[in-house]
Amino acid sequence: MALVEAELDRRWPETKIEPSLSRIATLMDLLGSPQQSYPAIHIAGTNGKTSVTRMIDALLTALHRRTGRITSPHLQLATERIAIDNAPITPGRYVEVYRELLPFVEMIDAQSKAAGGPAMSKFEVLTGMAYAAFAEAPVDVAVVETGLGGRWDATNVIDGQVAVITPIGLDHTEFLGPDLTSIAGEKAGIIKKAPEDELSPRDTVAVIAQQEPEVMDVLLRRAVEVDAAVAREGSEFQVLSRRVAIGGQMLELQGLGGVYDDIFLPMHGEHQARNAVLALAAVEAFFGAGASRQLDIDAVRAGFASALSPGRMERMRSAPTIFIDAAHNPHGAKALAATLTSEFDFRKLVGVVAVLADKDAGGILDALEPILDEIVVTENGSPRALPVDDLANLAVQRFGDERVAVAHDLADAIETAIALAEGGEDGELVSGAGIVITGSVVTAGSARSLFGKDPA
């Protein structure tokens, strides 16, 4: 496994893309187009993609479908990216699939380099591995999260009969464009015209979360262009009510096929409730549910009750309560702040923050400052991490010297945060204290490992 990961890491990183699907398409052709052997639900967007993908997977499993799931990036172990039957493939299977594909990958590498292009990227190879593994399983349906963008994302060699667009915000502007409409245009690339099939004709359905008006305009224009049906949050489906419950929340959801009540979701935050109704509508669209056809309510309840999204407001321990959250941009940090404010009543809240250098660290800190009493800035061990001194300078500008502590690795930062959370101004222990570890998917994954959690 380590050798395979080292080989993959020598390829183009996932943060670098080229506007071409030629290499991954060639690989699929050489493998006999495995991605065409099962239907798919394809998910793009800026925030909430992984949670929505995992909820869709859980619902389909509860409805007795064998699933293959692609998510990225991973929190702890690369095998998390390729899941079958709602569980990551084993390291042995991961290596086996890689070795099966390697001769074809090397052939494409040579052809591309001879033409003046790059070798296949890490993400392209991983996508090929997932599609091949799904076909060999075989799965009944693939649930596929895009990596970066949509139009030129390697996953987009698949034709999803349902295309899901989660909320779109500013992120990866160096690749996707400088504004929301540019980014929306790239994400909209997964909404495609349904393939011609006289034996089983079908329509593509675009299931769209609430968006800024200019984003929605781009997405709807794309849907019209490719003759896709549309279901929009706030019109065709919506969250009717939610209330905080122990370990999550209780929901009443208006789906495409009617009202689904008494839904327990073991995740916190309004944003997760909205992710849930988006996932529900996607699964309804997949099965063709409508006004006269509702999904089995008991299966829906069971699916949501079993849904997990590791690293998203995930509790690590109590006394003090410690959560990890993979918020890595201002939009995600605002959702995290809103959840901590509305659903918890900490007497003191300390943040542990480590951010990657290519992210909007200032925007993340701006979102977190109103809710944190103190902050410990650190690095998460990634070669892409923002240096701790740079992050500290940004934090001091927003929090002031007296509220900022610095630690040079994540383990020390967590220990510092625990000491700050438990100690009052007079040195006495503070009850009702909390800690949130956030700023990056890498940060959340590293913290998860430090707390002894297994990859999921």
Backbone torsions as a table, in degrees:
resi	resn	phi	psi	omega
1	MET	NA	-44.8	-179.2
2	ALA	-64.4	-38.5	179.3
3	LEU	-66.4	-42.1	178.5
4	VAL	-62.8	-44.7	179.1
5	GLU	-62.4	-37.9	177.8
6	ALA	-64.4	-40.4	177.9
7	GLU	-64.7	-43.5	-179.9
8	LEU	-65.8	-36.7	-178.4
9	ASP	-69.4	-15.4	176.2
10	ARG	-80.5	-7.9	178.2
11	ARG	-87.2	175.9	175.5
12	TRP	-51.6	135.0	178.6
13	PRO	-72.5	166.5	-177.6
14	GLU	-71.2	-14.9	-179.9
15	THR	-85.5	5.0	-179.5
16	LYS	-124.9	125.7	179.6
17	ILE	-129.5	158.8	175.1
18	GLU	-124.4	138.8	-178.4
19	PRO	-71.2	72.6	179.6
20	SER	-159.7	139.9	171.8
21	LEU	-110.7	12.2	-171.7
22	SER	-64.5	-40.9	-176.6
23	ARG	-69.6	-48.1	-179.6
24	ILE	-67.3	-34.9	177.4
25	ALA	-65.0	-40.0	177.7
26	THR	-64.0	-41.5	177.7
27	LEU	-60.7	-44.4	179.1
28	MET	-61.6	-40.5	178.4
29	ASP	-61.6	-44.2	-179.2
30	LEU	-64.9	-29.5	-178.9
31	LEU	-88.9	-0.8	-179.8
32	GLY	86.3	26.8	177.1
33	SER	53.0	59.6	-179.3
34	PRO	-61.8	-29.0	-177.1
35	GLN	-68.8	-10.2	177.9
36	GLN	-96.0	4.0	-175.7
37	SER	-93.8	2.9	178.8
38	TYR	-152.9	150.8	175.6
39	PRO	-72.5	164.8	-175.3
40	ALA	-144.2	150.5	166.3
41	ILE	-113.1	124.2	-172.2
42	HIS	-112.2	131.4	-173.9
43	ILE	-122.5	127.5	175.0
44	ALA	-132.7	167.8	-179.7
45	GLY	146.5	-175.6	-179.3
46	THR	-100.4	-45.5	-178.9
47	ASN	-127.5	146.2	176.7
48	GLY	87.9	0.1	-175.5
49	LYS	-59.3	-48.6	-175.9
50	THR	-66.2	-42.4	178.6
51	SER	-62.0	-45.2	179.0
52	VAL	-62.2	-43.4	179.4
53	THR	-59.6	-45.0	-179.7
54	ARG	-68.1	-36.6	176.9
55	MET	-65.9	-43.1	177.3
56	ILE	-59.3	-44.5	179.0
57	ASP	-59.0	-45.5	-179.1
58	ALA	-64.2	-40.4	179.2
59	LEU	-65.9	-44.9	179.7
60	LEU	-63.1	-38.7	178.1
61	THR	-63.6	-42.7	178.4
62	ALA	-65.3	-23.3	178.3
63	LEU	-95.4	18.8	170.3
64	HIS	67.7	36.9	172.5
65	ARG	-111.0	139.1	176.0
66	ARG	-82.9	125.6	-171.5
67	THR	-114.3	151.5	164.3
68	GLY	-118.1	138.2	-174.7
69	ARG	-131.1	134.7	172.1
70	ILE	-114.5	125.8	170.9
71	THR	-133.2	158.6	176.9
72	SER	-162.1	153.9	-10.0
73	PRO	-75.7	173.2	177.8
74	HIS	-82.8	158.7	177.2
75	LEU	-84.8	-49.1	-173.0
76	GLN	-125.0	-43.9	-175.0
77	LEU	-134.4	139.9	-173.9
78	ALA	-60.1	-25.8	-179.3
79	THR	-63.3	-20.0	177.4
80	GLU	-59.1	-25.5	-174.1
81	ARG	-68.9	-26.6	-176.9
82	ILE	-120.8	107.5	-178.1
83	ALA	-119.4	140.4	174.6
84	ILE	-128.2	135.9	-175.6
85	ASP	57.7	39.1	174.3
86	ASN	66.4	21.6	178.3
87	ALA	-141.8	144.5	178.9
88	PRO	-59.4	145.5	173.9
89	ILE	-65.9	158.7	-177.6
90	THR	-74.1	156.0	174.8
91	PRO	-55.4	-37.8	179.1
92	GLY	-62.7	-42.1	179.2
93	ARG	-68.6	-38.4	178.0
94	TYR	-57.0	-48.0	-179.6
95	VAL	-66.3	-41.5	-179.1
96	GLU	-60.5	-46.6	-179.9
97	VAL	-64.7	-40.8	178.4
98	TYR	-59.0	-46.6	-178.7
99	ARG	-65.1	-34.0	177.7
100	GLU	-65.0	-36.9	-176.4
101	LEU	-86.2	-19.7	-170.0
102	LEU	-56.1	-43.5	179.4
103	PRO	-59.1	-38.2	179.3
104	PHE	-70.9	-39.1	178.4
105	VAL	-62.4	-44.3	-179.6
106	GLU	-65.2	-33.9	176.1
107	MET	-63.7	-44.3	179.5
108	ILE	-68.5	-39.1	175.6
109	ASP	-53.4	-49.2	-176.4
110	ALA	-64.2	-42.8	179.9
111	GLN	-64.1	-43.4	-177.9
112	SER	-66.5	-43.3	179.9
113	LYS	-65.3	-37.6	178.8
114	ALA	-63.8	-28.4	178.8
115	ALA	-90.7	7.0	178.4
116	GLY	87.5	10.1	-179.8
117	GLY	-102.0	-177.0	-180.0
118	PRO	-86.9	164.7	168.9
119	ALA	-70.4	170.2	177.1
120	MET	-61.3	143.2	178.9
121	SER	-79.8	165.2	176.6
122	LYS	-56.9	-45.0	-176.5
123	PHE	-67.4	-35.9	177.2
124	GLU	-62.1	-43.9	179.8
125	VAL	-65.0	-44.2	179.1
126	LEU	-61.6	-39.1	177.9
127	THR	-64.4	-43.9	176.7
128	GLY	-60.6	-40.5	177.3
129	MET	-60.7	-44.8	-178.8
130	ALA	-63.2	-48.7	-177.7
131	TYR	-62.9	-37.2	178.1
132	ALA	-68.4	-42.9	180.0
133	ALA	-63.4	-38.4	179.1
134	PHE	-63.6	-42.2	-178.9
135	ALA	-66.8	-36.5	-178.5
136	GLU	-74.7	-23.2	-174.0
137	ALA	-57.5	-52.6	-15.0
138	PRO	-88.3	162.7	178.3
139	VAL	-101.3	160.5	175.9
140	ASP	-85.7	-28.9	-178.1
141	VAL	-157.0	141.7	175.6
142	ALA	-102.2	136.4	176.1
143	VAL	-114.3	110.3	-164.2
144	VAL	-120.0	116.7	173.6
145	GLU	-90.7	130.9	175.2
146	THR	-66.9	158.4	175.9
147	GLY	-87.7	-64.6	-176.8
148	LEU	-138.8	117.2	179.6
149	GLY	81.7	-127.8	-176.5
150	GLY	-174.9	-61.0	-175.6
151	ARG	-54.4	-49.0	-176.6
152	TRP	-105.5	11.5	177.6
153	ASP	-68.9	139.8	-175.8
154	ALA	-58.8	-29.4	179.4
155	THR	-65.8	-15.3	-170.9
156	ASN	-79.5	14.3	168.0
157	VAL	-82.6	-3.8	175.3
158	ILE	-95.5	150.1	177.8
159	ASP	-108.2	96.7	-179.7
160	GLY	-73.2	127.5	176.4
161	GLN	-74.3	-17.8	169.2
162	VAL	-124.6	125.9	176.3
163	ALA	-111.1	120.6	-176.1
164	VAL	-108.3	129.5	178.2
165	ILE	-116.7	110.9	176.6
166	THR	-80.2	174.7	-178.1
167	PRO	-54.6	137.0	-177.6
168	ILE	-107.1	129.9	177.1
169	GLY	-136.9	-173.4	179.9
170	LEU	-80.5	119.2	176.1
171	ASP	-166.0	149.2	-179.3
172	HIS	52.6	41.9	-176.3
173	THR	-64.1	-23.3	179.9
174	GLU	-68.2	-21.2	-180.0
175	PHE	-110.3	-33.4	-170.4
176	LEU	-101.0	-11.1	179.8
177	GLY	120.5	159.6	-170.6
178	PRO	-83.3	-10.0	-174.9
179	ASP	-140.1	172.8	-174.7
180	LEU	-62.7	-37.8	-178.1
181	THR	-67.8	-37.9	177.0
182	SER	-63.3	-46.5	-179.6
183	ILE	-63.8	-41.6	178.4
184	ALA	-60.6	-38.6	178.4
185	GLY	-61.1	-38.3	177.7
186	GLU	-69.8	-45.6	-179.4
187	LYS	-63.8	-35.9	-178.2
188	ALA	-64.3	-12.6	-178.5
189	GLY	-62.8	-15.7	178.3
190	ILE	-82.5	-11.4	176.2
191	ILE	-84.2	110.1	-172.1
192	LYS	-129.8	156.2	178.6
193	LYS	-64.3	135.9	179.6
194	ALA	-64.1	137.5	178.8
195	PRO	-60.5	146.0	177.4
196	GLU	-68.5	124.9	179.9
197	ASP	-151.3	103.7	-176.7
198	GLU	-68.0	-28.9	-177.4
199	LEU	-74.5	-37.8	179.1
200	SER	-140.8	74.1	-179.5
201	PRO	-64.8	143.7	179.2
202	ARG	-151.6	162.9	174.6
203	ASP	-106.5	150.9	167.1
204	THR	-80.1	139.9	176.9
205	VAL	-117.4	126.7	175.0
206	ALA	-97.7	118.6	179.4
207	VAL	-106.6	115.8	-165.7
208	ILE	-122.0	127.4	174.1
209	ALA	-70.8	165.8	174.8
210	GLN	-57.9	137.3	-175.2
211	GLN	-136.4	164.7	167.7
212	GLU	-62.4	147.4	-175.0
213	PRO	-53.3	-41.5	-177.6
214	GLU	-69.0	-28.8	176.8
215	VAL	-72.0	-46.2	-179.9
216	MET	-60.1	-37.7	179.0
217	ASP	-59.9	-44.5	179.3
218	VAL	-63.0	-44.2	-177.0
219	LEU	-66.8	-41.3	180.0
220	LEU	-68.4	-37.8	176.4
221	ARG	-61.2	-39.9	178.1
222	ARG	-64.7	-42.0	179.5
223	ALA	-61.7	-42.0	177.9
224	VAL	-64.0	-41.4	-177.5
225	GLU	-59.9	-37.8	-176.4
226	VAL	-104.5	10.1	176.3
227	ASP	60.4	44.6	178.4
228	ALA	-98.4	141.8	171.6
229	ALA	-71.8	157.1	-174.2
230	VAL	-130.5	136.9	169.9
231	ALA	-128.0	124.6	-173.6
232	ARG	-116.7	137.5	173.1
233	GLU	-63.8	134.3	-178.0
234	GLY	94.4	-14.4	176.4
235	SER	-118.4	-69.8	-178.0
236	GLU	-85.6	-20.7	178.2
237	PHE	-152.4	155.7	-178.8
238	GLN	-170.3	164.2	171.3
239	VAL	-81.9	120.3	-179.7
240	LEU	-83.7	-40.0	178.0
241	SER	-160.4	156.6	175.7
242	ARG	-150.3	146.1	173.8
243	ARG	-143.2	146.9	-178.0
244	VAL	-67.0	137.1	176.5
245	ALA	-132.6	165.5	178.9
246	ILE	-63.1	120.6	179.0
247	GLY	80.9	8.2	179.6
248	GLY	164.8	-129.6	-177.3
249	GLN	-156.8	155.1	175.2
250	MET	-103.2	135.2	-172.6
251	LEU	-126.3	150.6	165.4
252	GLU	-122.3	119.8	-171.7
253	LEU	-118.4	134.7	171.1
254	GLN	-92.8	107.3	178.4
255	GLY	-97.0	-174.2	177.9
256	LEU	-68.5	-26.0	-176.5
257	GLY	-105.2	10.9	179.4
258	GLY	128.9	-164.0	-175.6
259	VAL	-95.5	134.4	175.7
260	TYR	-116.8	114.9	-175.9
261	ASP	-112.6	173.6	179.6
262	ASP	53.6	45.5	179.1
263	ILE	-95.6	117.1	174.0
264	PHE	-94.4	125.0	177.4
265	LEU	-116.0	117.0	-177.4
266	PRO	-80.2	46.8	178.2
267	MET	-139.8	152.5	-176.4
268	HIS	-100.7	150.3	169.1
269	GLY	106.4	143.7	176.4
270	GLU	-59.2	-36.3	-178.4
271	HIS	-62.7	-32.7	178.1
272	GLN	-74.6	-31.4	173.7
273	ALA	-62.3	-41.7	179.3
274	ARG	-70.8	-34.9	172.6
275	ASN	-60.8	-38.0	-178.1
276	ALA	-64.4	-45.1	-178.6
277	VAL	-70.7	-28.8	174.5
278	LEU	-65.4	-44.4	177.8
279	ALA	-63.5	-42.1	178.9
280	LEU	-59.8	-48.2	-179.5
281	ALA	-61.9	-36.8	179.3
282	ALA	-64.0	-43.7	180.0
283	VAL	-69.2	-39.1	175.2
284	GLU	-59.2	-45.9	179.9
285	ALA	-61.7	-38.0	179.9
286	PHE	-61.4	-41.3	-178.7
287	PHE	-88.9	-1.7	179.4
288	GLY	77.9	25.9	178.6
289	ALA	-67.8	151.8	178.9
290	GLY	-160.6	-160.8	-175.3
291	ALA	-57.6	-29.5	-177.3
292	SER	-107.1	8.2	-177.7
293	ARG	-145.0	108.5	-178.8
294	GLN	-107.2	147.7	173.9
295	LEU	-67.3	155.6	178.3
296	ASP	-60.5	120.1	-172.8
297	ILE	-64.7	-36.1	-179.8
298	ASP	-67.7	-37.3	177.7
299	ALA	-67.6	-39.7	177.7
300	VAL	-62.9	-44.5	178.3
301	ARG	-61.4	-43.9	-179.6
302	ALA	-65.2	-40.5	179.9
303	GLY	-62.1	-48.9	-179.9
304	PHE	-66.4	-38.0	-179.7
305	ALA	-63.4	-26.6	-179.2
306	SER	-93.8	-6.1	-175.1
307	ALA	-70.5	133.6	177.1
308	LEU	-130.5	145.1	174.6
309	SER	-134.9	83.3	-175.9
310	PRO	-54.6	140.7	178.1
311	GLY	82.9	4.3	177.7
312	ARG	-116.5	101.5	-174.9
313	MET	45.7	51.6	-178.0
314	GLU	-98.4	126.8	-178.5
315	ARG	-77.8	129.2	179.4
316	MET	-98.7	-36.7	-179.2
317	ARG	-163.9	172.9	177.0
318	SER	-119.9	161.4	174.6
319	ALA	54.7	73.0	-5.7
320	PRO	-77.4	155.2	176.2
321	THR	-67.4	129.5	179.3
322	ILE	-124.4	122.9	174.5
323	PHE	-110.7	150.8	166.6
324	ILE	-116.9	147.1	178.9
325	ASP	-148.2	135.2	-173.6
326	ALA	-85.9	17.3	178.8
327	ALA	-53.2	125.3	-174.8
328	HIS	-132.9	11.7	174.5
329	ASN	-149.6	167.6	-176.3
330	PRO	-57.6	-38.3	179.9
331	HIS	-60.6	-46.6	179.0
332	GLY	-66.3	-38.4	179.5
333	ALA	-65.9	-36.1	177.2
334	LYS	-65.6	-40.9	177.5
335	ALA	-63.8	-40.6	176.8
336	LEU	-62.0	-46.3	-179.7
337	ALA	-61.6	-41.8	-179.8
338	ALA	-64.1	-39.2	179.8
339	THR	-66.7	-45.2	-179.6
340	LEU	-64.1	-33.3	-179.4
341	THR	-76.1	-42.7	-171.3
342	SER	-85.6	-26.3	-171.5
343	GLU	-112.4	-4.8	-179.7
344	PHE	-135.9	158.0	-178.2
345	ASP	-131.9	64.0	179.9
346	PHE	-73.0	137.1	175.4
347	ARG	-74.7	-27.7	176.6
348	LYS	-148.0	134.5	-178.1
349	LEU	-128.9	125.2	-179.2
350	VAL	-115.5	136.2	177.5
351	GLY	-104.6	141.6	169.0
352	VAL	-113.8	117.9	-171.0
353	VAL	-128.2	127.5	171.1
354	ALA	-136.1	131.8	-170.4
355	VAL	-127.5	149.9	173.2
356	LEU	-80.1	150.9	-171.4
357	ALA	-65.8	-25.3	-177.1
358	ASP	-90.6	9.3	180.0
359	LYS	-103.9	165.6	-179.5
360	ASP	-82.4	79.0	-176.7
361	ALA	-62.0	-39.9	179.0
362	GLY	-61.4	-42.1	178.6
363	GLY	-65.6	-37.4	177.0
364	ILE	-64.3	-45.3	179.6
365	LEU	-64.9	-38.6	177.6
366	ASP	-59.0	-40.1	-179.1
367	ALA	-70.2	-32.4	-175.3
368	LEU	-88.4	-24.3	-173.1
369	GLU	-55.5	-42.6	-176.9
370	PRO	-64.8	-21.8	-174.0
371	ILE	-104.3	-13.5	-176.2
372	LEU	-98.5	132.7	173.8
373	ASP	-76.2	-40.0	177.5
374	GLU	-144.7	160.5	-179.0
375	ILE	-136.1	138.8	173.1
376	VAL	-112.1	116.9	179.8
377	VAL	-97.3	146.1	-175.8
378	THR	-157.6	-171.5	172.9
379	GLU	-117.5	153.3	-175.1
380	ASN	-103.1	5.9	178.1
381	GLY	92.2	-9.0	178.8
382	SER	-76.8	142.5	174.4
383	PRO	-63.5	-15.5	178.8
384	ARG	-93.1	3.2	-174.9
385	ALA	-65.7	142.8	171.9
386	LEU	-68.2	127.3	179.9
387	PRO	-53.3	140.2	-173.0
388	VAL	-61.1	-34.3	179.6
389	ASP	-66.0	-37.9	177.3
390	ASP	-66.3	-42.1	178.8
391	LEU	-66.4	-37.7	178.3
392	ALA	-62.3	-41.3	178.8
393	ASN	-61.9	-42.2	178.3
394	LEU	-65.3	-38.6	-178.9
395	ALA	-68.3	-42.4	-179.8
396	VAL	-61.4	-37.0	178.3
397	GLN	-60.2	-29.2	-175.0
398	ARG	-103.0	-33.9	-174.9
399	PHE	-102.8	-23.4	-171.9
400	GLY	86.7	155.7	-176.0
401	ASP	-56.5	-41.4	-170.5
402	GLU	-69.9	-16.1	-178.1
403	ARG	-105.0	2.9	-175.4
404	VAL	-115.7	128.5	171.5
405	ALA	-119.1	154.7	-176.6
406	VAL	-122.8	133.5	173.1
407	ALA	-134.2	144.3	-171.7
408	HIS	-93.6	-0.8	168.6
409	ASP	-149.9	165.1	-170.9
410	LEU	-67.5	-38.6	-179.8
411	ALA	-60.9	-45.5	178.3
412	ASP	-64.9	-37.1	-179.5
413	ALA	-63.1	-41.1	179.8
414	ILE	-65.8	-42.1	177.7
415	GLU	-62.5	-41.4	177.8
416	THR	-62.2	-43.2	-179.1
417	ALA	-64.2	-39.3	178.0
418	ILE	-62.3	-43.3	178.4
419	ALA	-62.7	-40.9	179.1
420	LEU	-67.9	-40.5	-177.7
421	ALA	-67.7	-36.4	-175.5
422	GLU	-85.6	-18.7	-176.2
423	GLY	-101.9	125.7	176.5
424	GLY	-84.0	179.2	-178.5
425	GLU	-62.7	-30.0	-179.4
426	ASP	-95.7	11.0	178.0
427	GLY	87.8	-5.7	179.7
428	GLU	-82.2	154.6	179.6
429	LEU	-65.7	141.2	178.0
430	VAL	-104.5	122.7	174.8
431	SER	-87.7	158.0	179.4
432	GLY	71.8	27.8	179.6
433	ALA	-92.2	153.1	179.2
434	GLY	-138.5	158.4	177.5
435	ILE	-133.6	137.3	173.3
436	VAL	-124.9	128.9	-178.9
437	ILE	-107.5	120.3	-169.1
438	THR	-156.6	-174.2	175.9
439	GLY	114.6	-18.3	-176.7
440	SER	-169.4	153.1	170.7
441	VAL	-62.0	-38.4	178.1
442	VAL	-61.9	-42.2	178.7
443	THR	-61.1	-47.2	179.7
444	ALA	-62.3	-42.7	180.0
445	GLY	-65.9	-42.2	178.7
446	SER	-64.0	-40.9	178.4
447	ALA	-65.0	-39.8	179.0
448	ARG	-58.8	-41.8	178.2
449	SER	-66.0	-40.6	179.5
450	LEU	-61.4	-32.2	179.3
451	PHE	-87.7	6.0	174.6
452	GLY	77.7	21.3	179.5
453	LYS	-82.5	138.2	176.9
454	ASP	-78.0	149.5	175.1
455	PRO	-57.7	145.4	-177.4
456	ALA	-135.1	NA	NA
